[in-house]
Structures are given as C-alpha cells and as structure tokens.
Amino acid sequence: MNDGTRLNKYLASCGIGSRRACDELIQTGRVEVNGSPCLNMGTRIGPGDHVKLDGKRVVPNDVAILAFHKPRGFVCTREDELGRETIYDFLPPTLHSLHHVGRLDRDSEGLLILTNDGDLSQRLMHPSKSVEKEYLVTSNQAFENHHLDQFLEGIYTEGGKLKAKAIERLSPRRIKIVLDHGAKRQIRVMFEALGYQVTKLLRIRIGSLWLGDLEPGTYAFLNSKEVELLMKNPKA
C-alpha cells in the first residue's frame, strides 16, 4: 500500500531538514506518529495522521523558495555570536524560518537561495548534481596567464586539490570563474595559494538562474520555472 507521504519526505516538508537528516531523526527515536515512537523508515503519513518531533507536533509548511541578493558585510546566520549583522535582518519575521542553501562569507556578495524545502537544498548542495555557481572576482593585482591555467588544472592547498570548471579573464585584475563543486571559501583559498588577495567577490549565477537586476538586500520568490533553472546548468 503506497497511500500517503513517506515519513522522511513529510518531515522535510515541515522545514526540518533534508530527507537524509530526517532519516537520522527517525532512527534515533525522536519522531512519533499518532502518539507512538516510529522507527519504521517506510511509514507513510496520511491526512488523518499526527506527527511529532521531540514531543511537538509538526505540520507541512507552504513551500517558499526565494532568491536573495546578499550584500557585502553581512553573515549567513540567524544569530551571530559576535553581534554582526546577518542576512535575516533584510527579511520579515515570517521568512526567518527559511534556511540558506550554502553560504557566502561576510565579505562576499551576490545570489543566495533561501528555502524551507529540505529536498531542494539537498539537491542543490549534493556533489553528484554538479550544480554550477558563477562568480565575478576582482584581485588586488593583475593575474599571470599561467596562474589562470592553474585554476583549471588544480591548485594544491592545505585542504586538498581545488580547481575551477571554467575561467575567463575580463580585465588584468578581474575574472569570471565557474565552480561545480564548492569547498569552504574555495575561491579565496585558491587565490591566496597563488599569492593573490580577493578584493571583491560577486556570485551572479546558480545553475541557470541569474542574479540579474536584483538589488543588494532585496529578494524575490521563485516560480516553478525559475526553480527548474536552478537545477540545470547552461548548455555548453
């Protein structure tokens, strides 16, 4: 019998996390269905069922997916222990439950996706999907041509070998760079390994969705076609 929604998908639709994260919650006995602990990963939830996490009932959220233009100088967290300004300062309280998909560091800016759809977050972040992210990057000094080649061939850093999928020089100190697997602060780390400093970093594309004319500090809800664009890379 396949009626209803699989438990991990139901939990993900409540904004709790990805299906994989919800599987762990089920396995550790934190989920109840109709008043009883549920460890059965195959359980399906129908309209009359009641689901609790840690004793509190959870219900599916209306799915919200938005594109946000993160300004420079703000951190990707709800509350910062150092008291720094965060991206959530730009959002109304009704959107504070949304999770940012990946992050841009404090000094970086550009396109950031926020959503309560745990499955979408997982798909965008999973290495197997190879979702491209495109950046405009300005350096403190002009690039050597052979260094540009190294970005494509791979740069050895303390965290391992890092490389870009594509790179294009726009001016002596400005390049366009595409990643399809992102390590923490990857672009800055690669630059520093070659003796450069990033002075500006702007993310302009995720998948086939472009930042466009979205102003810093503003956001726009995505429709189904725009969400599809997120998940597919431009044709070569």
C-alpha positions as CSV (number, residue, x, y, z in Angstrom):
1,M,0.0,0.0,0.0
2,N,1.5,3.3,-1.1
3,D,-1.0,5.8,0.1
4,G,0.3,8.9,1.9
5,T,3.7,10.5,2.1
6,R,6.8,8.7,3.2
7,L,7.7,9.9,6.7
8,N,11.1,11.4,5.8
9,K,9.6,13.4,3.0
10,Y,6.7,14.6,5.3
11,L,9.3,15.8,7.9
12,A,11.3,17.5,5.2
13,S,8.1,19.3,4.1
14,C,7.8,20.6,7.6
15,G,11.1,22.5,7.1
16,I,13.1,20.3,9.5
17,G,15.8,19.4,7.1
18,S,16.8,17.2,4.2
19,R,15.3,13.7,3.8
20,R,18.7,12.3,4.9
21,A,18.7,14.4,8.1
22,C,15.1,13.4,8.7
23,D,16.1,9.7,8.4
24,E,18.5,10.2,11.2
25,L,15.8,11.8,13.4
26,I,13.6,8.7,12.8
27,Q,16.4,6.3,13.5
28,T,17.2,7.9,16.8
29,G,13.6,7.6,18.0
30,R,12.8,11.3,18.1
31,V,9.7,11.0,15.9
32,E,6.2,9.9,17.0
33,V,3.3,9.0,14.7
34,N,-0.1,9.0,16.3
35,G,1.3,9.0,19.8
36,S,3.8,6.2,19.4
37,P,7.6,6.3,18.6
38,C,8.2,5.4,15.0
39,L,11.4,3.8,13.8
40,N,10.0,2.4,10.6
41,M,11.6,4.3,7.7
42,G,8.9,3.2,5.3
43,T,6.0,4.6,7.3
44,R,3.6,6.7,5.2
45,I,1.7,9.7,6.6
46,G,-1.9,10.3,5.5
47,P,-4.3,13.2,6.1
48,G,-5.5,11.9,9.5
49,D,-2.1,11.2,11.0
50,H,-0.4,13.2,13.6
51,V,3.4,13.5,13.6
52,K,5.5,14.8,16.5
53,L,9.3,15.6,16.7
54,D,10.7,15.8,20.2
55,G,7.1,15.9,21.6
56,K,6.0,18.8,19.5
57,R,3.6,18.4,16.6
58,V,4.9,19.3,13.1
59,V,2.9,20.1,10.0
60,P,4.0,20.8,6.5
61,N,4.9,24.4,5.6
62,D,3.8,26.1,2.4
63,V,7.0,25.8,0.3
64,A,8.8,29.0,-0.1
65,I,11.9,29.4,-2.3
66,L,13.5,32.8,-2.8
67,A,16.5,34.4,-4.4
68,F,18.3,36.9,-2.3
69,H,21.0,39.4,-3.2
70,K,23.3,39.1,-0.2
71,P,25.1,42.4,0.4
72,R,28.7,42.6,1.5
73,G,29.3,42.9,5.2
74,F,26.5,40.5,6.4
75,V,26.9,36.9,7.6
76,C,24.8,33.9,6.7
77,T,23.3,33.0,10.1
78,R,20.2,33.9,12.1
79,E,22.0,34.9,15.2
80,D,25.7,35.8,15.3
81,E,27.7,35.3,18.5
82,L,29.8,38.3,17.6
83,G,26.8,40.5,17.2
84,R,27.4,41.1,13.5
85,E,24.6,42.0,11.1
86,T,23.0,39.0,9.3
87,I,21.1,38.3,6.1
88,Y,18.0,37.8,8.1
89,D,18.0,41.5,9.0
90,F,16.6,42.0,5.5
91,L,13.8,39.5,5.8
92,P,10.4,39.9,7.5
93,P,9.9,37.7,10.6
94,T,7.6,35.4,8.6
95,L,10.6,34.3,6.5
96,H,13.1,33.8,9.3
97,S,12.4,30.1,9.3
98,L,13.9,29.7,5.8
99,H,17.3,28.1,5.5
100,H,20.1,29.5,3.3
101,V,21.4,26.9,0.8
102,G,25.1,27.0,1.2
103,R,26.6,30.4,2.1
104,L,28.6,33.4,1.1
105,D,31.1,34.6,3.5
106,R,30.8,38.1,5.1
107,D,32.9,39.9,2.5
108,S,31.2,38.2,-0.5
109,E,28.0,39.2,-2.1
110,G,25.5,38.0,-4.7
111,L,22.9,35.3,-5.4
112,L,21.8,33.2,-2.4
113,I,18.9,30.8,-2.3
114,L,16.7,30.6,0.9
115,T,14.0,27.9,1.3
116,N,12.1,25.6,3.6
117,D,12.3,22.8,1.1
118,G,14.8,20.4,2.5
119,D,14.9,18.3,-0.6
120,L,15.7,21.2,-2.8
121,S,18.5,22.2,-0.5
122,Q,19.9,18.7,-0.6
123,R,19.8,18.5,-4.4
124,L,21.5,21.9,-4.9
125,M,24.3,21.1,-2.5
126,H,24.9,17.4,-3.3
127,P,28.2,17.0,-5.2
128,S,26.7,14.4,-7.6
129,K,24.4,17.1,-9.1
130,S,27.4,19.3,-10.0
131,V,25.3,22.5,-10.0
132,E,27.4,25.3,-11.3
133,K,28.0,28.6,-9.5
134,E,29.4,31.5,-11.4
135,Y,31.4,34.4,-9.8
136,L,32.9,37.7,-10.8
137,V,36.1,38.1,-8.9
138,T,38.5,41.1,-8.6
139,S,42.1,40.6,-7.4
140,N,44.5,43.0,-5.7
141,Q,46.9,42.6,-8.6
142,A,47.0,41.5,-12.3
143,F,46.9,37.8,-13.0
144,E,49.7,35.9,-14.6
145,N,48.4,33.9,-17.6
146,H,49.9,30.7,-16.3
147,H,48.1,31.2,-13.0
148,L,44.8,31.3,-14.8
149,D,45.6,27.9,-16.3
150,Q,46.3,26.6,-12.8
151,F,42.8,27.3,-11.7
152,L,41.6,24.8,-14.3
153,E,44.4,22.3,-13.7
154,G,44.0,22.4,-9.9
155,I,45.7,24.2,-7.1
156,Y,47.1,22.3,-4.1
157,T,46.1,23.8,-0.8
158,E,46.1,22.7,2.9
159,G,42.5,21.4,2.3
160,G,43.4,19.4,-0.8
161,K,43.4,20.0,-4.5
162,L,40.9,22.7,-5.6
163,K,40.0,23.6,-9.2
164,A,37.6,25.6,-11.2
165,K,35.4,24.3,-14.0
166,A,35.8,27.4,-16.2
167,I,37.6,30.7,-16.1
168,E,37.7,33.8,-18.2
169,R,39.8,37.0,-17.9
170,L,37.7,40.1,-18.1
171,S,40.5,42.6,-17.3
172,P,44.0,42.4,-15.8
173,R,42.6,42.1,-12.3
174,R,39.1,40.8,-12.9
175,I,38.0,37.3,-13.9
176,K,34.8,35.2,-14.3
177,I,35.1,31.8,-12.6
178,V,32.7,28.8,-12.5
179,L,32.7,26.1,-9.9
180,D,30.6,23.0,-9.8
181,H,32.0,21.6,-6.5
182,G,32.4,24.1,-3.8
183,A,34.7,23.8,-0.8
184,K,34.6,26.3,2.1
185,R,35.9,29.7,0.9
186,Q,37.2,27.9,-2.2
187,I,37.9,30.9,-4.4
188,R,39.6,32.9,-1.7
189,V,41.7,29.9,-0.7
190,M,42.8,29.3,-4.4
191,F,43.7,33.0,-4.8
192,E,45.7,33.1,-1.6
193,A,47.6,29.9,-2.6
194,L,48.8,31.7,-5.7
195,G,49.7,34.9,-3.9
196,Y,46.6,37.0,-4.7
197,Q,44.0,38.6,-2.5
198,V,40.3,38.8,-3.4
199,T,39.1,42.4,-3.2
200,K,35.6,41.7,-4.5
201,L,33.6,38.5,-5.0
202,L,30.1,38.5,-6.5
203,R,28.1,35.4,-7.3
204,I,26.0,36.0,-10.4
205,R,24.6,32.6,-11.2
206,I,23.5,29.3,-9.7
207,G,22.6,26.6,-12.3
208,S,20.9,28.6,-15.0
209,L,19.3,31.1,-12.6
210,W,21.0,34.6,-12.8
211,L,21.2,37.3,-10.2
212,G,20.0,39.8,-12.9
213,D,18.9,43.2,-11.6
214,L,18.0,42.1,-8.1
215,E,19.3,44.9,-5.9
216,P,21.6,44.2,-2.8
217,G,19.5,43.4,0.3
218,T,16.3,42.5,-1.7
219,Y,14.7,39.2,-2.5
220,A,12.2,37.6,-5.0
221,F,10.1,34.5,-4.7
222,L,10.9,31.9,-7.4
223,N,8.2,30.3,-9.5
224,S,8.4,26.7,-10.7
225,K,10.2,27.6,-14.0
226,E,12.8,29.5,-12.1
227,V,13.3,26.6,-9.7
228,E,13.9,24.3,-12.7
229,L,16.5,26.7,-13.9
230,L,18.3,26.4,-10.6
231,M,18.8,22.7,-11.0
232,K,20.2,22.7,-14.6
233,N,23.4,24.1,-15.9
234,P,23.5,26.2,-19.1
235,K,24.2,24.2,-22.2
236,A,27.8,24.4,-23.3
